[in-house]
Amino acid sequence: MAYTDHAIGAFLTRPGNYNIGKQILDELITLSRYIDASTDNLASGAYYKLWGVPDDFALLDAYVSCDVVEGAADTVDIVDDDSATTTFVNDATVNTAGNVTVTNARKTFQAAGFIVLLPNAAITVAKFWVIIKGMVLSKKA
């Protein structure tokens, strides 16, 4: 799968971002990413890396919360990096301000990977949050 970078830098490498480190073990962590498509348009069907995750990362919840609407019935998905075999959030609307789309899909990453944003249409106006909760599982006895 090919990943798409933004004109002003990939989400994964933007200032203030961090990947989930092995030093955070067995503790619930919450990460959020604010997506402003008005300054950095999203292409339909493109894969955008949001976070890198280590092996043994258990994703417990994922959310999309719309702040500024797109103005069309457009949606986004939050998926894993394995050819989008696991969809954590499916068809989250970016056309209703205040709307929160929640997942019930969960996954433990056996190998390091990524949490990825997949727009189902070109997104050029919407502003929204992507939020995940999870933990890195310790194998210590």
Secondary structure, 3 states (H helix, E strand, C coil): CCECCCCCCCHHHCCCCCCCCCCCECCCEEEEEEEECCCCCECCCCEEEEEEECCCEEEEEEEEEEEECCCCCCEEEEEECCCCCCEEEEEEECCCCCCEEECCCCEEECCCEEEEEEECCCECCCEEEEEEEEEECCCCC
